[in-house]
Every structure is written in C-alpha cells, then in structure tokens.
Amino acid sequence: MDFISGQRYHPDWTRVGGAMQELPDEEMFKTIVKAFIHKEVPGAITDLEKLLNRNRIFMDRTQASAS
C-alpha cells in the first residue's frame, strides 16, 4: 500500500487519481519484498523478542506450569 499510494494507513489508490505511481512490475515487487524481509523483519523480530521476553504477564501466560 505504501509503495502504490504513498501512505499505509489511508490508501487512496482505489479513488480516481489516487495512485501516487504505477503498480510495480514483478521484478520490482520481488525486490521490494526481499528488501523488506531481509532488512526490516529481523529488526522487528528482535524488538518483539526484547519486549515479550521481559514481560512477566506474557511469560506467565505462555510458559507451561510445573504442576
């Protein structure tokens, strides 16, 4: 959505004149997805692990009980 309309939360590309640019061809799409997977996702996973592994409520609810 961000690539097509220029915004993620309020995509206007369904309206006439709403697309910021043309849809990407298959190679461009693959490049965008690969960059996202290799550059953005690892950092996001690390951040989530740091948040959740230190959250006592999350840990209490997801760990198996000893009884």
C-alpha positions as CSV (number, residue, x, y, z in Angstrom):
1,M,0.0,0.0,0.0
2,D,2.8,2.4,0.9
3,F,4.5,1.9,-2.4
4,I,1.4,2.4,-4.5
5,S,-0.4,5.2,-2.7
6,G,2.3,6.8,-0.7
7,Q,0.7,6.1,2.6
8,R,0.0,2.9,4.7
9,Y,-3.0,3.8,6.8
10,H,-5.3,5.7,4.4
11,P,-4.7,4.2,1.0
12,D,-6.4,6.3,-1.7
13,W,-5.4,4.3,-4.6
14,T,-9.0,3.0,-5.1
15,R,-10.1,6.5,-6.0
16,V,-9.7,8.1,-9.4
17,G,-6.3,9.8,-9.4
18,G,-5.3,8.3,-6.0
19,A,-2.3,6.2,-7.1
20,M,1.0,8.0,-6.5
21,Q,2.7,5.8,-9.0
22,E,2.1,2.8,-11.3
23,L,1.9,-0.7,-9.9
24,P,5.4,-2.3,-9.8
25,D,6.2,-5.0,-12.3
26,E,7.0,-8.5,-11.0
27,E,10.8,-7.9,-10.7
28,M,10.3,-4.6,-8.8
29,F,7.8,-6.3,-6.5
30,K,10.3,-9.1,-5.7
31,T,13.0,-6.6,-5.0
32,I,10.7,-4.7,-2.6
33,V,9.6,-7.9,-0.8
34,K,13.1,-9.2,-0.5
35,A,14.4,-5.9,0.9
36,F,11.6,-5.9,3.5
37,I,12.2,-9.5,4.5
38,H,16.0,-9.1,4.8
39,K,16.2,-5.6,6.2
40,E,13.0,-4.8,8.2
41,V,11.8,-8.1,9.6
42,P,14.9,-9.1,11.6
43,G,14.9,-5.9,13.5
44,A,11.2,-6.1,14.2
45,I,11.6,-9.6,15.5
46,T,14.4,-8.6,17.7
47,D,12.4,-5.7,19.1
48,L,9.4,-8.0,19.8
49,E,11.6,-10.6,21.5
50,K,13.0,-8.0,23.8
51,L,9.6,-6.7,24.7
52,L,8.0,-10.1,25.2
53,N,10.8,-11.9,26.9
54,R,10.9,-9.3,29.6
55,N,7.1,-9.1,30.1
56,R,6.2,-11.0,33.2
57,I,2.5,-11.3,32.2
58,F,3.4,-12.7,28.8
59,M,5.9,-15.2,30.3
60,D,3.4,-16.4,33.0
61,R,0.7,-17.0,30.4
62,T,2.8,-18.8,27.8
63,Q,5.1,-21.0,29.9
64,A,3.9,-24.4,30.8
65,S,3.2,-24.8,34.5
66,A,5.2,-27.2,36.6
67,S,2.1,-28.9,38.1
